[in-house]
Amino acid sequence: MAEPASLAARPAAPSSGVLEILGLLWQDKVAAVSAALLTLVLACVLLGPWLLADQARALNLMARNAPPFSIDKGWLFVLGADALGRSLLARIVVASQNTMLIAVSAVAISVIVGGILGLIAGYQGGWASAILLRLADAIMSFPSMLLAVIVLFVFDPGVTNVILVLAVSRIPIFLRTVRAEVLEIKERMFVIAARAMGARTNRVLLRHVAPMILPTIINLAALEIAFVMLVESGLSFLGIGIQPPEVTWGLMVADGRNYLGSAWWLAFWPGVAIMLVTMALNLLSNWLRVVTDPVERWRLQTSVGRHD
């Protein structure tokens, strides 16, 4: 019996898109492990300070520089203790919030500001594009680390200032990338047709151009989060980043550098956390590049269908 028209026209369940993405992710085991690691870090960011803040601050001079791989003093000391007897595991979990907050916030600001300026520079052209490009060149003439060192040496090296200076240093990356994409996309037929039908500039940019460059921005943002994490860690290591009593992974590495000969684990474990997260972001960004590319995603979908 023929299926009723109402049932035949029924749209797919909203969860089908999520299941499809999860299937593509599961197909790439490296990306799946990276996503699982970043999910664990996200859980630490959201729940870590709430659950382990007191343990991360608790002093225990009897456990000064306690070695790792021992649970005699409790499971929180499985990674060892620092020079004040504080649990390294608890401090790494709590420090994940500040570390990821700085990196994600700085990249989010640079994506929004750089993306808007890039849309304007690429679509309008003329003097607006020339001024924005010269401004981007002026910022990029200073290495990110050097610019951050100069600014934070003059101003207070608090969380807000660190986020702002890192965001400003990354704006030119997104500005130039978006501008290059827009210069190519605005010459395509669907954009020309939209303009010919009388669509306003804002509608053309937001409805037709922006969705086309979104995959590139997502991929680039994942890479930039990893880069900003490394820059923030370097600033904290130099002593001009986040200041105590706040804590980040970079600051933990800086605190442990004086004990490398006698208590290597003080700097080793936060360094491993930085390395694993940056590696996971880079690997996941490669997967995002493939999934957001219509041609490559079609091939992945075909492959998943054959396995099913």
Kinemage of the C-alpha trace (Angstrom):
@kinemage 1
@onewidth
@group {chain A} dominant
@subgroup {mainchain}
@vectorlist {calphas} color= white
{ca met a 1} P 0.000 0.000 0.000
{ca ala a 2} L 1.305 3.435 -0.888
{ca glu a 3} L 2.573 5.541 1.974
{ca pro a 4} L 0.373 8.561 2.820
{ca ala a 5} L 1.657 11.821 1.476
{ca ser a 6} L 1.787 13.365 4.965
{ca leu a 7} L 4.106 10.613 6.153
{ca ala a 8} L 6.249 10.676 3.030
{ca ala a 9} L 6.823 14.396 3.385
{ca arg a 10} L 7.643 14.187 7.074
{ca pro a 11} L 11.120 15.677 7.704
{ca ala a 12} L 13.883 13.627 9.200
{ca ala a 13} L 14.288 13.686 12.955
{ca pro a 14} L 16.516 16.507 14.211
{ca ser a 15} L 18.785 13.972 15.869
{ca ser a 16} L 19.645 12.387 12.503
{ca gly a 17} L 22.108 15.187 11.732
{ca val a 18} L 23.802 14.741 15.107
{ca leu a 19} L 23.975 10.978 14.631
{ca glu a 20} L 25.474 11.486 11.182
{ca ile a 21} L 28.181 13.769 12.590
{ca leu a 22} L 28.914 11.297 15.393
{ca gly a 23} L 29.165 8.508 12.822
{ca leu a 24} L 31.681 10.495 10.787
{ca leu a 25} L 33.612 11.280 13.960
{ca trp a 26} L 33.675 7.645 15.026
{ca gln a 27} L 35.027 6.685 11.631
{ca asp a 28} L 38.153 8.765 12.318
{ca lys a 29} L 39.513 7.213 15.509
{ca val a 30} L 42.184 9.908 15.990
{ca ala a 31} L 39.571 12.656 15.821
{ca ala a 32} L 37.276 10.665 18.122
{ca val a 33} L 40.003 10.359 20.771
{ca ser a 34} L 40.780 14.067 20.389
{ca ala a 35} L 37.106 14.955 20.826
{ca ala a 36} L 36.875 12.706 23.907
{ca leu a 37} L 39.929 14.400 25.437
{ca leu a 38} L 38.522 17.882 24.773
{ca thr a 39} L 35.186 16.800 26.270
{ca leu a 40} L 37.043 15.697 29.408
{ca val a 41} L 38.817 19.071 29.541
{ca leu a 42} L 35.467 20.842 29.133
{ca ala a 43} L 34.102 18.855 32.083
{ca cys a 44} L 37.132 19.925 34.133
{ca val a 45} L 36.568 23.547 33.127
{ca leu a 46} L 32.905 23.486 34.164
{ca leu a 47} L 33.064 21.258 37.237
{ca gly a 48} L 36.700 21.326 38.383
{ca pro a 49} L 36.732 24.592 40.388
{ca trp a 50} L 33.394 23.681 41.977
{ca leu a 51} L 34.550 20.222 43.068
{ca leu a 52} L 38.270 20.628 43.768
{ca ala a 53} L 38.910 24.305 44.517
{ca asp a 54} L 39.452 23.697 48.245
{ca gln a 55} L 41.736 20.698 47.617
{ca ala a 56} L 43.783 22.714 45.113
{ca arg a 57} L 44.437 25.411 47.751
{ca ala a 58} L 44.926 23.134 50.768
{ca leu a 59} L 48.485 23.254 52.137
{ca asn a 60} L 50.174 20.139 53.489
{ca leu a 61} L 53.812 20.788 54.312
{ca met a 62} L 54.239 17.147 55.267
{ca ala a 63} L 53.644 16.268 51.599
{ca arg a 64} L 56.021 18.843 50.068
{ca asn a 65} L 57.148 17.702 46.598
{ca ala a 66} L 55.561 14.286 47.143
{ca pro a 67} L 56.426 12.017 44.186
{ca pro a 68} L 53.748 10.816 41.754
{ca phe a 69} L 52.198 7.359 41.335
{ca ser a 70} L 51.435 6.975 45.027
{ca ile a 71} L 48.032 7.108 46.717
{ca asp a 72} L 49.265 6.890 50.303
{ca lys a 73} L 48.057 10.450 50.866
{ca gly a 74} L 44.893 10.005 48.816
{ca trp a 75} L 43.962 9.613 45.155
{ca leu a 76} L 44.340 13.354 44.547
{ca phe a 77} L 48.089 12.943 45.042
{ca val a 78} L 48.491 10.344 42.301
{ca leu a 79} L 50.382 12.951 40.221
{ca gly a 80} L 52.377 14.164 43.235
{ca ala a 81} L 52.354 17.440 45.183
{ca asp a 82} L 53.976 20.834 44.713
{ca ala a 83} L 56.408 22.724 46.953
{ca leu a 84} L 53.591 23.641 49.367
{ca gly a 85} L 52.119 20.155 49.479
{ca arg a 86} L 49.142 20.964 47.242
{ca ser a 87} L 47.719 18.227 45.025
{ca leu a 88} L 48.993 18.563 41.467
{ca leu a 89} L 45.982 16.732 40.046
{ca ala a 90} L 43.560 19.095 41.786
{ca arg a 91} L 45.539 22.150 40.678
{ca ile a 92} L 45.706 20.962 37.056
{ca val a 93} L 41.935 20.395 37.002
{ca val a 94} L 41.217 23.800 38.579
{ca ala a 95} L 43.782 25.583 36.366
{ca ser a 96} L 42.054 24.253 33.246
{ca gln a 97} L 39.302 26.855 33.699
{ca asn a 98} L 41.580 29.893 33.504
{ca thr a 99} L 43.703 28.360 30.757
{ca met a 100} L 40.783 27.540 28.481
{ca leu a 101} L 38.863 30.693 29.428
{ca ile a 102} L 41.755 32.870 28.258
{ca ala a 103} L 42.330 30.911 25.047
{ca val a 104} L 38.671 30.563 24.006
{ca ser a 105} L 37.740 34.145 24.966
{ca ala a 106} L 40.697 35.649 23.107
{ca val a 107} L 39.948 33.642 19.963
{ca ala a 108} L 36.201 34.385 20.167
{ca ile a 109} L 36.872 38.135 20.316
{ca ser a 110} L 39.337 37.940 17.440
{ca val a 111} L 36.886 35.853 15.363
{ca ile a 112} L 34.043 38.345 15.854
{ca val a 113} L 36.079 41.512 15.311
{ca gly a 114} L 38.359 40.090 12.620
{ca gly a 115} L 35.453 38.400 10.848
{ca ile a 116} L 33.359 41.574 10.675
{ca leu a 117} L 36.299 43.685 9.518
{ca gly a 118} L 37.252 41.008 6.976
{ca leu a 119} L 33.717 40.964 5.540
{ca ile a 120} L 33.808 44.741 5.171
{ca ala a 121} L 37.305 44.795 3.671
{ca gly a 122} L 36.571 42.009 1.189
{ca tyr a 123} L 33.119 43.100 0.081
{ca gln a 124} L 33.484 46.887 0.034
{ca gly a 125} L 37.096 47.157 -1.116
{ca gly a 126} L 38.453 50.622 -1.828
{ca trp a 127} L 39.769 52.855 0.937
{ca ala a 128} L 38.115 50.833 3.712
{ca ser a 129} L 39.985 47.706 2.666
{ca ala a 130} L 43.270 49.623 2.320
{ca ile a 131} L 43.010 51.137 5.815
{ca leu a 132} L 42.088 47.822 7.461
{ca leu a 133} L 44.912 45.991 5.707
{ca arg a 134} L 47.463 48.605 6.769
{ca leu a 135} L 46.203 48.341 10.332
{ca ala a 136} L 46.496 44.543 10.186
{ca asp a 137} L 50.028 44.823 8.793
{ca ala a 138} L 50.987 47.165 11.645
{ca ile a 139} L 49.757 44.672 14.257
{ca met a 140} L 51.338 41.683 12.503
{ca ser a 141} L 54.693 43.485 12.304
{ca phe a 142} L 55.044 42.706 16.012
{ca pro a 143} L 55.300 39.027 16.984
{ca ser a 144} L 52.402 38.004 19.217
{ca met a 145} L 54.649 37.217 22.162
{ca leu a 146} L 56.590 40.477 21.863
{ca leu a 147} L 53.411 42.558 21.594
{ca ala a 148} L 51.958 40.827 24.645
{ca val a 149} L 55.182 41.310 26.621
{ca ile a 150} L 55.260 45.051 25.857
{ca val a 151} L 51.596 45.652 26.706
{ca leu a 152} L 51.531 43.503 29.862
{ca phe a 153} L 54.778 45.049 31.079
{ca val a 154} L 53.074 48.464 31.026
{ca phe a 155} L 49.622 47.415 32.260
{ca asp a 156} L 48.461 45.072 34.994
{ca pro a 157} L 48.878 41.421 33.838
{ca gly a 158} L 45.388 40.346 34.887
{ca val a 159} L 43.039 37.917 33.166
{ca thr a 160} L 41.172 40.664 31.275
{ca asn a 161} L 44.325 42.337 29.959
{ca val a 162} L 45.835 39.011 28.902
{ca ile a 163} L 42.653 38.126 26.981
{ca leu a 164} L 42.493 41.519 25.266
{ca val a 165} L 46.142 41.664 24.200
{ca leu a 166} L 46.029 38.103 22.850
{ca ala a 167} L 42.761 38.843 21.022
{ca val a 168} L 44.201 41.973 19.390
{ca ser a 169} L 47.282 40.063 18.257
{ca arg a 170} L 45.116 37.439 16.458
{ca ile a 171} L 42.562 39.786 14.829
{ca pro a 172} L 44.712 40.311 11.678
{ca ile a 173} L 44.795 36.556 11.053
{ca phe a 174} L 41.010 36.341 10.791
{ca leu a 175} L 40.711 39.696 9.023
{ca arg a 176} L 43.032 38.688 6.197
{ca thr a 177} L 41.633 35.153 5.945
{ca val a 178} L 38.004 36.311 5.760
{ca arg a 179} L 38.886 39.077 3.288
{ca ala a 180} L 40.595 36.592 0.969
{ca glu a 181} L 37.565 34.276 1.095
{ca val a 182} L 35.099 37.104 0.474
{ca leu a 183} L 37.045 38.411 -2.525
{ca glu a 184} L 36.516 35.047 -4.217
{ca ile a 185} L 32.964 34.337 -3.031
{ca lys a 186} L 31.491 37.730 -3.984
{ca glu a 187} L 32.216 36.999 -7.650
{ca arg a 188} L 30.151 33.802 -7.652
{ca met a 189} L 26.834 33.691 -9.489
{ca phe a 190} L 24.573 33.295 -6.444
{ca val a 191} L 26.012 36.468 -4.875
{ca ile a 192} L 25.732 38.391 -8.145
{ca ala a 193} L 22.133 37.156 -8.513
{ca ala a 194} L 21.271 38.265 -4.972
{ca arg a 195} L 22.643 41.737 -5.668
{ca ala a 196} L 20.794 41.896 -8.984
{ca met a 197} L 17.506 41.089 -7.203
{ca gly a 198} L 18.034 44.074 -4.911
{ca ala a 199} L 19.276 42.329 -1.761
{ca arg a 200} L 20.849 44.701 0.716
{ca thr a 201} L 24.534 44.479 1.558
{ca asn a 202} L 23.871 43.229 5.088
{ca arg a 203} L 21.636 40.436 3.795
{ca val a 204} L 24.146 39.390 1.130
{ca leu a 205} L 26.960 39.247 3.666
{ca leu a 206} L 25.073 37.489 6.453
{ca arg a 207} L 22.834 35.194 4.387
{ca his a 208} L 25.019 34.269 1.420
{ca val a 209} L 28.681 35.055 2.099
{ca ala a 210} L 29.183 34.371 5.823
{ca pro a 211} L 27.903 30.739 5.731
{ca met a 212} L 30.381 29.972 2.954
{ca ile a 213} L 33.393 31.092 4.993
{ca leu a 214} L 32.203 29.605 8.301
{ca pro a 215} L 33.978 26.224 7.800
{ca thr a 216} L 37.295 27.991 7.229
{ca ile a 217} L 36.779 30.135 10.332
{ca ile a 218} L 35.937 27.116 12.508
{ca asn a 219} L 39.039 25.269 11.356
{ca leu a 220} L 41.255 28.309 11.855
{ca ala a 221} L 39.748 29.058 15.287
{ca ala a 222} L 40.595 25.565 16.539
{ca leu a 223} L 44.209 26.071 15.497
{ca glu a 224} L 44.328 29.553 17.026
{ca ile a 225} L 43.033 28.306 20.388
{ca ala a 226} L 46.012 25.955 20.545
{ca phe a 227} L 48.387 28.773 19.577
{ca val a 228} L 46.940 31.195 22.155
{ca met a 229} L 47.291 28.528 24.839
{ca leu a 230} L 50.996 28.261 24.057
{ca val a 231} L 51.451 32.051 24.064
{ca glu a 232} L 49.645 32.380 27.407
{ca ser a 233} L 51.804 29.607 28.840
{ca gly a 234} L 54.910 31.437 27.646
{ca leu a 235} L 53.739 34.692 29.232
{ca ser a 236} L 53.062 32.955 32.535
{ca phe a 237} L 56.464 31.268 32.332
{ca leu a 238} L 58.067 34.697 31.923
{ca gly a 239} L 56.164 36.004 34.933
{ca ile a 240} L 54.027 38.589 33.111
{ca gly a 241} L 50.958 36.453 32.531
{ca ile a 242} L 48.376 35.390 35.095
{ca gln a 243} L 49.540 36.148 38.637
{ca pro a 244} L 48.917 34.158 41.843
{ca pro a 245} L 46.564 33.354 43.503
{ca glu a 246} L 45.066 32.660 40.052
{ca val a 247} L 46.551 29.605 38.403
{ca thr a 248} L 47.008 28.373 34.842
{ca trp a 249} L 48.937 25.485 33.357
{ca gly a 250} L 51.632 27.855 32.149
{ca leu a 251} L 52.017 29.338 35.627
{ca met a 252} L 52.344 25.837 37.083
{ca val a 253} L 55.151 25.099 34.633
{ca ala a 254} L 56.832 28.354 35.648
{ca asp a 255} L 56.534 27.482 39.350
{ca gly a 256} L 58.094 24.065 38.756
{ca arg a 257} L 61.128 25.200 36.763
{ca asn a 258} L 63.185 25.714 39.948
{ca tyr a 259} L 62.602 22.087 40.934
{ca leu a 260} L 63.395 20.340 37.647
{ca gly a 261} L 66.398 18.599 39.184
{ca ser a 262} L 64.664 17.347 42.328
{ca ala a 263} L 60.920 17.304 41.531
{ca trp a 264} L 60.466 17.084 37.779
{ca trp a 265} L 56.742 16.301 38.063
{ca leu a 266} L 55.887 19.856 39.146
{ca ala a 267} L 56.481 21.155 35.619
{ca phe a 268} L 55.999 17.877 33.739
{ca trp a 269} L 52.286 17.215 34.336
{ca pro a 270} L 50.954 20.690 33.469
{ca gly a 271} L 53.271 20.631 30.443
{ca val a 272} L 51.720 17.315 29.380
{ca ala a 273} L 48.246 18.838 29.767
{ca ile a 274} L 49.201 21.736 27.478
{ca met a 275} L 50.719 19.365 24.929
{ca leu a 276} L 47.730 16.983 24.867
{ca val a 277} L 45.129 19.736 24.503
{ca thr a 278} L 47.013 21.568 21.753
{ca met a 279} L 47.576 18.284 19.908
{ca ala a 280} L 43.893 17.352 20.238
{ca leu a 281} L 42.824 20.758 18.901
{ca asn a 282} L 45.119 20.434 15.895
{ca leu a 283} L 43.955 16.896 15.096
{ca leu a 284} L 40.284 17.786 15.535
{ca ser a 285} L 40.694 20.844 13.312
{ca asn a 286} L 41.876 18.547 10.505
{ca trp a 287} L 38.720 16.479 10.913
{ca leu a 288} L 36.574 19.622 10.938
{ca arg a 289} L 38.210 20.740 7.696
{ca val a 290} L 37.194 17.488 6.022
{ca val a 291} L 33.670 17.391 7.461
{ca thr a 292} L 32.879 21.010 6.559
{ca asp a 293} L 34.103 20.523 2.978
{ca pro a 294} L 31.062 19.348 0.935
{ca val a 295} L 33.189 17.218 -1.403
{ca glu a 296} L 35.165 15.467 1.319
{ca arg a 297} L 32.097 15.040 3.536
{ca trp a 298} L 30.196 13.399 0.692
{ca arg a 299} L 32.986 10.844 0.376
{ca leu a 300} L 32.934 10.192 4.119
{ca gln a 301} L 29.143 9.761 4.080
{ca thr a 302} L 29.441 7.269 1.215
{ca ser a 303} L 32.103 5.354 3.148
{ca val a 304} L 29.948 5.254 6.278
{ca gly a 305} L 26.996 4.025 4.226
{ca arg a 306} L 29.070 1.135 2.817
{ca his a 307} L 30.159 0.108 6.328
{ca asp a 308} L 26.550 0.185 7.534
